[in-house]
Amino acid sequence: MIEKAMLHAEGAHYALHDVLARALSRLPTSDYDQLMRSLVAQADHLDPGLGADRIAGYRDALESIADEVEHARPRSSGLFSRLRRS
């Protein structure tokens, strides 16, 4: 029963992760970059009382969302876009 509940919660977490990544992918790149920089900086100043595992999870989630945003962004065919991806 606990395993089923954990799997259900994990699926819900991934759904929220995907919704967030797709919404963020629609932001202008400069706004998105500024937002992510501020969140990464915030992770550096989290209260150590939260515990190392929670802080590591926070950082891992930011990284995972950033990866997902890259996949969700529409691909441009212009030269600048191709150079940026390489």
C-alpha positions in Angstrom: 0.0 0.0 0.0 2.8 2.4 0.9 4.7 1.5 -2.3 1.6 2.2 -4.4 1.1 5.6 -2.7 4.8 6.5 -3.3 4.6 5.6 -7.0 1.4 7.7 -7.3 3.1 10.6 -5.6 6.1 10.2 -7.9 3.9 10.3 -11.0 2.2 13.4 -9.7 5.6 15.0 -9.1 6.7 14.3 -12.7 3.5 15.7 -14.1 4.1 19.0 -12.2 7.7 18.9 -13.3 6.6 18.7 -17.0 4.0 21.4 -16.7 6.5 23.7 -15.0 9.2 23.0 -17.7 6.8 23.6 -20.5 5.6 26.9 -19.0 9.1 28.1 -18.4 10.1 27.2 -21.9 7.7 29.9 -23.2 9.5 32.6 -21.3 12.0 34.8 -23.1 15.5 33.3 -22.7 16.8 36.3 -20.7 13.9 36.1 -18.2 14.3 32.4 -17.9 18.1 32.6 -17.4 17.7 35.3 -14.7 15.0 33.2 -12.9 17.2 30.1 -12.9 20.3 32.1 -11.7 18.3 33.5 -8.8 17.0 30.0 -7.8 20.5 28.5 -8.0 21.8 31.4 -5.8 18.9 30.8 -3.4 20.0 27.1 -3.1 23.4 28.4 -1.9 21.8 30.2 1.0 19.2 27.7 2.1 19.1 27.1 5.9 21.4 24.1 6.6 18.8 23.1 9.1 16.8 21.8 6.2 19.3 19.0 5.9 21.8 18.0 3.2 19.3 15.6 1.5 16.6 18.3 1.0 19.1 20.8 -0.2 20.6 18.3 -2.7 17.1 17.4 -3.8 16.3 21.1 -4.4 19.5 21.5 -6.5 18.8 18.3 -8.4 15.2 19.4 -9.2 16.5 22.7 -10.5 18.9 20.9 -12.8 16.3 18.5 -13.9 13.8 21.2 -14.7 16.5 23.1 -16.7 17.2 20.0 -18.7 13.5 19.5 -19.4 13.1 23.2 -20.4 15.8 22.7 -23.0 13.9 19.8 -24.5 10.6 21.7 -24.4 11.9 24.8 -26.2 11.0 24.9 -29.8 13.9 24.2 -32.1 14.8 27.1 -34.4 16.5 26.4 -37.7 18.5 29.6 -37.9 22.2 29.8 -37.9 22.4 31.4 -34.5 20.2 28.7 -32.9 22.3 25.9 -34.4 25.5 27.5 -33.1 24.0 28.0 -29.7 23.0 24.3 -29.5 26.5 23.1 -30.5 
